[in-house]
Amino acid sequence: MKISKFSALALTLGMLILAGCQQKQQAATTEGPRTWAANGPFHIGILTETVSQAEDDLRGAEELIRRYGRVSDGGMIQHITYPDNFMDQQEVFISQVVSMADDPLMKAIIINNAIPGTSESFRRVKEKRPDILCIAAEAHEDPLVIQQSADLATNADFISRGYLIPWAAKQLGADTFIHISFPRHMSYESLGLRRQIFEAACNDLGLKFVFVTAPDPTSDVGVAGAQQYILEQTPQWINQYGKNAAFFCTNDAHTEPLLRQLLIYGGMFVEADLPSPLMGYPGALGLDLSAEAGDFTAILKKVEDAVIARGGAGKFGTWAFSYGFAQSAGWGEYAKRILEGKAQLGNMDDMWSALSEFTPGARWNGAYYVDNNTGVRSRNHLLVYMDTYVLGQGFLPTTQQTVPEKYYNIKFNTN
């Protein structure tokens, strides 16, 4: 989970301006479906982080280029990477986005991850070019802010997964669910609310719920100190709660040392916060996946074979394909189909079809975001999730489960 997720409301440059145009934007979202089909050739722009920050997101953009060509070579896709220190260079980022609107053939812009500043950049794009389709993938800004300027915003479904991850843990044979996090993450609505749903789901499913605190990697101990803590504590947690305990952590930096120790001492791991076979497993298993880069079928097989060889079959899971890769490539494909008149904005079947183009054999599901305070369902903010893939066992039918309505009605407790 990235540091800025849903916490950057105060840092977003466009808030004051957005407040002024909120009434107009809300009126726009109540209209019927808009026809976005382009008349003639068009370009699609996509902005991602660099390889050092989010390689999977970038590789997804490269897959679009492989399929449809780069604009500079006469193709369809214009790809830009934004600064690694984007929190300090929001105006640079915004300028990068807005400059895409200068291309008269530009008809869609996708940002993955949609970092703080996305709302303002899309607002400026819409001022210049209201005909450009704007998609914010894995949005970091407050939902009620990003919904005002994006035609579509998406996030991993923290509501449904609050129930489905404990459900999957029970399918693996777990009797205890251990949630590892720290106060900063628990102050975020997306993570704090999911933690509350985890606990309620465990109580209903007959699992013991345990919350443990680990050091924040952004604190004085840094990433190395936080990882060392996980390495030292995991054997003690296994000794205390047993090998039928399933673990979940909210921070990417904790994932690799946690997996490393679980593979040695026992325990289970359903999936990461933002799942991918590349999240934690290669480092924990000592795998070199350079030859398989971008080929998630081959990556999954290599990871799966290594887990099975370590005796972890049926105890460890992931999403079979990278969430970040699928968000870049899938929403690019979706935008292309909309502009070609082959898909409709807001149609879920069209969305799942586009995402599935890059995740063969995996099912997608999700729902539109419902504001936790007002109960109002958004019409342009989608929460998504994929079937859990259990290494050495195969897919669990996660997306086919009915999440009880009660979990959608749990209110975020800030205390």
C-alpha positions in Angstrom: 0.0 0.0 0.0 1.5 3.3 -1.1 2.0 6.0 1.5 -0.3 8.5 0.0 -3.4 6.3 -0.6 -6.6 8.2 0.3 -4.5 10.3 2.7 -3.5 13.1 0.4 -6.7 15.1 0.4 -5.1 18.1 2.0 -2.2 18.0 -0.5 -4.4 17.9 -3.6 -3.9 21.2 -5.5 -7.3 21.2 -7.1 -9.6 21.0 -4.1 -10.6 24.7 -3.9 -11.3 24.8 -7.6 -13.1 21.5 -7.5 -15.4 22.7 -4.8 -16.5 25.5 -7.1 -17.3 23.2 -10.0 -18.8 20.4 -7.9 -22.4 21.2 -8.7 -21.7 21.2 -12.4 -19.9 17.8 -12.2 -22.5 16.2 -10.1 -25.2 17.2 -12.6 -23.0 15.6 -15.4 -22.9 12.3 -13.6 -26.7 12.0 -13.4 -27.0 12.1 -17.2 -27.5 9.0 -19.3 -24.5 7.2 -20.8 -22.3 9.4 -23.0 -21.1 8.3 -26.4 -17.3 8.5 -26.6 -16.7 6.8 -29.9 -14.1 8.7 -31.9 -14.6 9.6 -35.5 -11.4 8.6 -37.1 -7.9 7.9 -35.8 -7.2 8.6 -32.1 -4.4 8.4 -29.5 -4.5 7.1 -25.9 -2.2 8.6 -23.3 -1.0 6.7 -20.2 1.1 7.9 -17.3 2.7 5.5 -14.8 5.4 5.6 -12.2 9.0 4.5 -13.1 10.4 1.0 -12.9 11.9 1.8 -9.5 8.5 2.8 -8.0 6.0 0.5 -9.7 7.4 -1.7 -12.4 4.2 -3.7 -13.0 2.3 -0.5 -13.8 4.9 0.5 -16.4 5.1 -2.9 -17.9 1.3 -2.8 -18.5 1.8 0.5 -20.4 4.6 -1.2 -22.4 2.2 -4.0 -23.3 -0.2 -1.5 -24.8 2.6 -0.1 -26.9 3.6 -3.6 -28.0 0.1 -4.2 -29.2 -0.9 -0.8 -30.6 2.3 1.0 -31.2 3.9 4.2 -29.9 2.6 7.6 -31.1 6.1 8.7 -32.1 6.2 5.7 -34.4 2.8 6.3 -35.9 1.0 4.1 -33.4 -1.8 4.8 -30.8 -0.1 4.9 -27.3 1.6 7.9 -25.7 3.4 6.8 -22.5 4.9 9.1 -19.9 6.5 8.3 -16.5 5.9 10.9 -13.8 8.6 11.9 -11.2 9.5 9.5 -8.4 9.2 12.3 -5.9 5.7 13.2 -7.2 4.5 14.6 -3.9 7.1 17.4 -4.2 6.6 17.8 -8.0 2.8 17.9 -8.4 2.9 20.8 -10.8 5.4 18.9 -13.0 3.0 15.9 -12.9 0.0 18.1 -13.7 1.8 19.7 -16.6 2.7 16.3 -18.0 -1.0 15.3 -18.0 -2.3 18.5 -19.4 0.2 18.6 -22.2 -1.3 15.4 -23.6 -4.4 17.4 -24.3 -2.4 19.5 -26.8 -2.4 16.5 -29.2 -5.6 16.9 -31.3 -5.9 13.1 -31.7 -5.7 12.5 -28.0 -9.0 11.0 -26.9 -8.2 9.2 -23.6 -5.8 9.6 -20.7 -5.2 6.9 -18.1 -3.1 7.5 -14.9 -1.9 4.4 -12.9 -1.4 5.0 -10.0 -3.6 8.1 -9.9 -1.4 10.0 -7.5 -2.3 13.2 -5.7 -2.8 15.9 -8.3 -4.8 13.7 -10.7 -8.0 15.4 -9.9 -6.6 18.9 -10.7 -4.9 17.6 -13.8 -8.1 16.1 -15.1 -10.0 19.2 -14.3 -7.6 21.2 -16.4 -7.7 18.7 -19.2 -11.5 18.9 -19.2 -11.3 22.7 -19.5 -9.3 22.4 -22.6 -10.7 19.2 -24.1 -14.0 17.9 -22.6 -14.0 15.2 -25.3 -11.0 13.4 -23.6 -11.9 10.3 -21.6 -10.1 10.5 -18.2 -9.5 7.3 -16.2 -7.8 7.3 -12.7 -6.6 3.8 -11.9 -5.9 3.0 -8.2 -6.8 6.5 -7.1 -4.9 7.9 -4.2 -7.1 10.9 -3.6 -10.2 11.1 -1.5 -13.0 9.3 -3.3 -15.3 12.3 -3.3 -12.6 14.4 -4.9 -11.4 12.1 -7.7 -15.0 11.3 -8.6 -15.6 15.0 -9.6 -13.1 15.1 -12.4 -12.4 11.5 -13.5 -14.8 9.8 -15.9 -13.8 6.6 -14.2 -11.8 6.0 -11.0 -10.8 2.5 -9.8 -9.4 0.9 -6.7 -8.8 -2.6 -5.3 -12.1 -3.5 -3.5 -11.2 -3.0 0.2 -14.9 -3.6 1.2 -15.5 -7.0 -0.5 -12.0 -8.2 0.2 -12.5 -7.5 3.9 -14.9 -10.5 3.9 -13.4 -12.5 1.1 -9.8 -12.7 2.4 -10.8 -14.3 5.7 -13.3 -16.5 3.7 -10.3 -17.7 1.6 -8.2 -18.2 4.7 -10.9 -20.5 6.0 -10.9 -22.5 2.7 -7.1 -23.0 3.2 -7.8 -24.5 6.7 -6.9 -21.5 8.8 -8.3 -21.2 12.3 -6.7 -17.8 13.1 -6.3 -14.6 11.0 -3.5 -12.3 11.9 -3.6 -8.7 10.6 -0.3 -6.8 10.7 -0.3 -3.0 10.4 0.5 0.3 12.2 -1.4 3.4 13.2 -0.8 5.5 10.1 -2.3 2.9 7.9 -5.2 2.4 10.2 -6.1 6.1 10.0 -6.9 5.7 6.3 -10.5 5.0 5.7 -9.8 2.3 3.1 -7.4 0.3 5.4 -9.1 1.0 8.7 -12.5 0.1 7.5 -11.2 -3.1 5.9 -9.6 -4.0 9.2 -13.1 -3.6 10.9 -14.6 -5.8 8.2 -11.9 -8.4 8.7 -12.7 -8.7 12.3 -16.4 -8.9 11.8 -16.0 -11.5 9.0 -13.6 -13.6 11.2 -16.2 -13.6 14.0 -18.9 -14.8 11.6 -16.7 -17.4 9.9 -15.4 -18.9 13.1 -11.8 -17.6 12.9 -9.9 -16.0 15.7 -8.9 -12.4 14.7 -5.6 -11.0 16.0 -4.3 -7.5 15.3 -0.6 -7.0 15.8 1.4 -3.8 15.3 4.6 -3.6 13.4 6.9 -0.7 12.8 5.9 1.8 10.1 8.7 1.7 7.4 8.4 5.5 7.1 9.3 5.9 10.8 12.8 6.3 12.2 13.5 2.6 11.9 13.1 2.8 8.1 12.4 -0.1 5.8 15.3 -2.2 7.0 14.2 -1.9 10.7 10.6 -2.7 9.9 11.6 -5.8 7.9 14.0 -6.9 10.6 11.1 -6.8 13.1 9.0 -9.0 10.9 11.8 -11.5 10.5 12.2 -11.7 14.3 8.6 -11.7 15.2 7.1 -14.2 12.7 8.6 -17.3 14.4 7.2 -16.1 17.7 3.8 -15.5 16.1 3.8 -19.0 14.7 4.8 -20.4 18.1 2.0 -18.5 19.8 -0.9 -18.9 17.2 0.1 -22.1 15.4 0.7 -23.2 11.8 -2.9 -22.8 10.9 -2.7 -19.0 11.3 -3.2 -17.0 8.1 -1.3 -13.7 7.9 -2.1 -10.4 6.2 -0.1 -7.2 6.2 -1.0 -3.7 4.8 2.5 -2.7 3.8 4.5 -3.9 0.8 7.8 -3.7 2.7 6.5 -6.2 5.3 5.4 -8.8 2.7 8.8 -10.3 1.6 10.2 -11.0 5.1 6.8 -12.3 6.3 6.6 -14.8 3.4 10.3 -15.8 3.9 9.6 -16.8 7.5 6.2 -18.4 6.9 7.9 -20.7 4.3 10.3 -21.7 7.0 8.3 -21.9 10.1 4.8 -22.6 8.8 1.6 -20.5 8.6 -0.5 -19.3 5.7 -0.7 -16.3 3.4 -3.8 -15.7 1.3 -2.8 -12.7 -0.8 -1.0 -9.3 -0.5 -2.6 -6.0 -0.1 -2.3 -5.2 -3.8 -1.7 -8.7 -5.0 0.8 -10.0 -7.6 2.9 -13.1 -8.0 5.8 -10.5 -7.9 4.8 -9.1 -4.6 7.2 -10.6 -2.0 7.5 -14.0 -3.5 10.6 -13.6 -5.7 12.7 -12.1 -2.9 11.4 -14.6 -0.3 12.2 -17.5 -2.6 15.4 -16.1 -4.1 14.1 -16.3 -7.6 15.5 -14.5 -10.7 12.6 -13.7 -12.9 14.4 -11.5 -15.4 13.8 -14.0 -18.3 10.1 -14.1 -17.5 9.6 -10.3 -17.2 6.1 -9.4 -18.4 5.0 -13.0 -18.9 2.8 -13.5 -15.8 1.8 -17.1 -16.8 5.5 -18.0 -16.7 6.1 -15.9 -13.6 3.3 -17.6 -11.7 4.5 -21.1 -12.7 8.1 -20.4 -11.5 6.8 -18.9 -8.2 4.3 -21.8 -7.8 7.0 -24.5 -8.5 9.3 -22.9 -5.9 6.5 -22.7 -3.2 5.6 -26.3 -3.8 9.3 -27.3 -3.5 9.3 -25.6 -0.1 6.3 -27.5 1.1 3.9 -24.6 0.8 1.3 -26.1 -1.6 -2.2 -25.1 -0.6 -1.0 -22.6 2.0 0.1 -19.6 0.0 -1.9 -17.5 -2.5 -1.9 -14.4 -4.7 -3.7 -13.0 -7.7 -2.5 -15.0 -10.7 -1.7 -11.7 -12.5 -0.3 -8.4 -11.3 -3.0 -5.9 -10.3 -0.8 -3.0 -11.4 -0.1 -4.5 -14.8 -3.7 -5.3 -15.4 -4.8 -1.8 -14.4 -2.5 -0.2 -17.0 -3.1 -2.6 -19.8 -6.7 -3.3 -19.0 -8.0 0.2 -18.7 -6.0 1.2 -21.8 -7.8 -1.6 -23.7 -11.1 -0.5 -22.2 -10.6 3.1 -23.4 -9.7 1.8 -26.9 -12.9 -0.2 -27.1 -15.0 2.7 -25.9 -13.4 5.0 -28.5 -14.0 2.4 -31.2 -17.7 2.1 -30.2 -17.2 -1.5 -29.0 -17.7 -0.8 -25.3 -19.7 1.6 -23.1 -18.3 3.6 -20.2 -19.7 2.2 -17.0 -20.7 -1.2 -18.4 -19.3 -3.8 -16.0 -19.3 -6.6 -18.5 -17.2 -4.5 -20.9 -14.8 -3.7 -18.0 -14.3 -7.3 -17.0 -13.8 -8.2 -20.7 -11.1 -5.6 -21.2 -9.3 -6.6 -17.9 -9.6 -10.3 -18.8 -7.7 -9.7 -22.0 -4.6 -9.6 -19.9 -5.5 -12.1 -17.2 -6.6 -15.2 -19.0 -8.3 -17.8 -16.8 -8.9 -15.3 -13.9 -12.3 -13.9 -13.1 -12.9 -10.3 -12.0 -15.7 -8.8 -9.9 -16.4 -5.6 -8.1 -18.9 -2.9 -7.3 -19.3 0.8 -7.4 -18.0 2.7 -4.4 -20.5 3.6 -1.7 -19.7 6.6 0.5 -19.3 5.4 4.0 -20.9 8.5 5.5 -23.8 9.2 3.2 -24.6 5.7 1.7 -24.6 7.2 -1.8 -23.3 4.9 -4.5 -20.9 6.5 -7.0 -21.6 5.9 -10.7 -18.0 6.4 -11.8 -15.8 4.9 -9.0 -15.3 1.2 -9.3 -13.8 -1.2 -6.7 -12.4 -4.4 -8.3 -11.0 -7.7 -7.2 -9.8 -11.0 -8.8 -10.1 -14.7 -7.8 -7.5 -15.8 -5.3 -5.0 -18.3 -6.8 -3.7 -20.8 -4.3 -0.2 -22.0 -5.2 -0.2 -25.7 -5.8 -4.0 -25.9 -5.8 -5.5 -23.4 -8.3 -8.2 -20.7 -8.3 -10.6 -20.3 -5.4 -14.1 -19.1 -6.7 -13.6 -15.8 -4.8 -15.5 -13.7 -7.3 -18.5 -16.0 -7.3 -19.1 -15.6 -3.5 -21.9 -13.4 -2.3 -20.6 -10.9 0.2 -23.3 -10.4 2.8 -24.8 -6.9 2.7 -24.0 -6.3 6.4 -20.3 -5.8 5.6 -21.1 -2.9 3.2 -23.0 -1.1 6.0 -20.1 -1.1 8.6 -19.1 2.4 9.4 -15.5 3.5 9.7 -14.6 4.0 13.3 -11.8 6.5 13.7 -11.3 5.9 17.4 
